[in-house]
């Protein structure tokens, strides 16, 4: 039996990183609404706007996460929706964390990983579409460190994590707001989407066998 969001009805435990962000907050609400226990790792618990008996909050920040092994014990899937452009201008943040996360997942038998990158980050096996390349090389300079960090994560997963059921969502995130429709995975089509719709796609992608080992965009087939 599947829920309306495409995830199994059986309760699973999620470890969520980036739970206070725009996409992470909506992901958190989706998982909790479906009755799934969630462990959220956040820098500032005061920024968390969700409260639920199924939610356990842990304070910490990337790249080094003390107690990562304890956080992963009993977890079914991990969702990483983290971005800190200022910190990533100074150096990689998510790549060193993922380098530590994947071996820890192996130790605890956790196979599923969702990593959200940006649409302007290049996947290991194909170039950016011309329009996105122009945007990145003209207006996207502020986020160059973030793109390079995302690209390092994708290369590591593609080269070193064949045994993990990872999915990378190169999301064209716009802003918050009501749903504009359902996002579908695509190698070359992309849409600027709401936080809510990106979160719903991330939630479904963790249970989509066809998405495993992909670094795809998402787009709206039709917009409401």
C-alpha positions in Angstrom: 0.0 0.0 0.0 1.3 3.4 -1.0 0.4 6.9 0.4 -0.8 9.7 -1.8 2.8 11.0 -1.9 4.1 7.8 -3.4 5.8 6.5 -0.2 5.0 3.3 1.7 2.4 3.5 4.4 4.6 1.5 6.7 6.3 3.8 9.2 10.0 4.5 8.4 12.5 6.5 10.3 14.1 9.4 8.4 17.2 11.4 9.2 16.7 14.9 7.8 19.5 17.5 7.4 18.4 21.0 6.5 15.0 20.7 8.2 14.8 24.5 8.9 15.3 25.4 5.2 12.5 26.0 2.8 12.4 22.6 1.2 13.4 20.8 4.4 10.5 22.2 6.4 8.0 20.9 3.9 9.7 17.5 3.7 9.5 17.3 7.5 5.8 18.1 7.5 5.1 15.5 4.8 7.0 12.7 6.6 5.4 13.5 9.9 1.9 13.8 8.4 2.4 10.2 7.1 3.3 8.9 10.5 7.0 8.5 10.0 9.4 9.2 12.9 12.0 11.9 11.9 15.4 12.8 13.4 16.3 16.4 12.4 19.8 17.7 12.6 19.7 21.5 12.7 22.2 24.3 13.6 19.6 26.3 15.5 16.7 24.4 17.0 14.9 27.7 17.7 14.4 28.2 13.9 12.5 24.9 13.7 8.8 25.7 13.1 7.5 22.1 13.3 6.6 20.3 16.6 5.4 16.7 16.7 5.7 13.7 19.0 7.4 11.8 16.2 10.1 14.5 15.7 13.4 14.3 17.5 15.7 17.3 17.2 19.5 17.2 17.4 21.7 20.3 17.3 24.7 20.2 15.0 26.2 21.6 11.8 28.2 20.3 8.8 30.7 19.2 7.9 31.6 17.5 11.1 28.7 15.9 13.0 29.6 14.4 16.3 27.4 11.4 17.1 26.7 10.6 13.5 26.7 6.9 14.2 24.1 7.3 16.9 21.9 9.4 14.6 21.9 6.7 12.0 21.1 3.8 14.3 17.7 2.5 13.3 17.3 4.9 10.4 15.7 3.8 7.1 16.6 6.7 4.8 18.6 10.0 4.9 17.6 13.3 3.2 20.2 16.0 2.9 18.8 19.4 1.8 21.5 21.7 3.1 22.9 24.8 1.5 25.0 27.6 3.0 26.4 29.8 0.2 28.5 31.9 2.6 30.2 29.0 4.2 30.6 27.2 0.8 32.4 30.2 -0.6 35.1 29.6 2.0 35.4 25.9 1.2 33.4 22.6 0.9 30.8 21.8 3.5 28.5 19.1 2.2 31.2 17.0 0.3 33.3 16.2 3.4 30.1 15.5 5.3 28.9 13.0 2.6 32.4 11.4 2.6 31.8 10.6 6.3 28.0 9.9 5.9 28.2 7.1 3.4 30.6 4.8 5.3 28.5 5.4 8.4 25.4 4.5 6.5 27.1 1.2 5.5 27.9 0.4 9.1 24.3 0.8 10.1 22.7 -0.9 7.0 21.1 2.3 5.8 20.8 2.2 2.0 18.7 5.1 0.9 20.0 8.7 0.5 18.4 11.7 -1.1 20.7 14.7 -1.8 19.3 18.0 -3.0 21.6 20.0 -5.2 20.8 23.0 -7.4 19.9 23.1 -11.0 23.0 25.1 -11.8 25.3 22.3 -10.5 26.7 20.0 -13.2 26.1 16.3 -13.0 29.2 14.0 -13.5 28.0 12.6 -16.8 26.5 15.5 -18.8 26.9 19.3 -19.4 24.6 22.0 -18.2 22.0 23.0 -20.8 23.1 26.2 -22.6 20.6 28.5 -20.8 21.7 27.3 -17.3 25.3 27.5 -18.3 24.8 31.2 -19.1 23.0 31.9 -15.9 25.7 30.2 -13.8 28.5 32.1 -15.6 26.8 35.5 -15.4 24.5 35.7 -12.5 25.3 32.7 -10.5 28.8 33.6 -9.2 27.6 34.2 -5.6 26.8 30.5 -5.4 29.9 29.1 -7.2 31.3 27.5 -4.1 27.9 25.8 -3.5 27.9 24.4 -7.0 31.4 23.1 -6.7 30.5 21.5 -3.4 27.4 19.8 -4.9 29.5 18.6 -7.9 32.0 17.0 -5.6 29.2 15.2 -3.8 27.8 13.9 -7.1 31.2 12.7 -8.3 31.9 10.9 -5.0 28.5 9.2 -5.0 28.9 8.2 -8.7 32.4 6.8 -8.2 32.4 5.5 -4.6 28.8 4.7 -3.5 27.5 2.1 -5.9 26.1 0.0 -3.0 24.0 2.9 -1.7 20.6 3.7 -3.3 21.3 7.4 -3.7 19.3 10.0 -5.6 20.5 13.5 -6.4 17.7 16.1 -7.2 19.1 19.0 -9.0 16.2 21.3 -8.1 15.3 24.5 -9.7 14.1 26.1 -6.4 12.3 29.4 -6.7 10.5 30.5 -3.6 7.8 29.4 -1.1 4.1 29.4 -2.1 1.3 27.0 -3.0 1.9 24.0 -5.1 2.1 24.6 -8.8 1.8 21.0 -9.8 3.7 17.7 -9.5 7.4 17.6 -10.5 8.7 14.8 -12.7 12.3 13.7 -13.1 14.0 14.6 -16.4 17.6 14.6 -17.8 17.2 17.8 -19.7 13.9 19.6 -18.8 13.8 21.8 -15.7 11.3 24.1 -14.0 11.6 26.8 -11.3 9.6 25.2 -8.5 8.2 26.0 -5.1 9.8 24.7 -1.9 6.7 22.6 -1.3 6.8 20.9 -4.7 10.6 20.2 -4.4 10.0 18.6 -1.0 7.2 16.4 -2.3 9.4 15.2 -5.2 12.3 14.5 -2.7 9.9 12.5 -0.6 8.7 10.4 -3.5 12.2 10.0 -5.0 13.4 8.1 -1.9 11.0 5.4 -2.9 11.3 5.5 -6.7 13.6 2.6 -8.0 13.9 4.4 -11.3 15.5 7.4 -9.6 18.4 5.5 -8.0 21.8 6.6 -9.1 20.5 9.6 -11.1 21.4 13.3 -10.9 18.4 14.7 -12.7 16.4 17.9 -13.0 12.7 18.1 -12.3 10.0 19.8 -14.3 6.2 20.4 -14.2 4.4 18.4 -16.8 1.5 20.8 -16.3 1.3 23.9 -14.1 -1.7 24.7 -12.0 
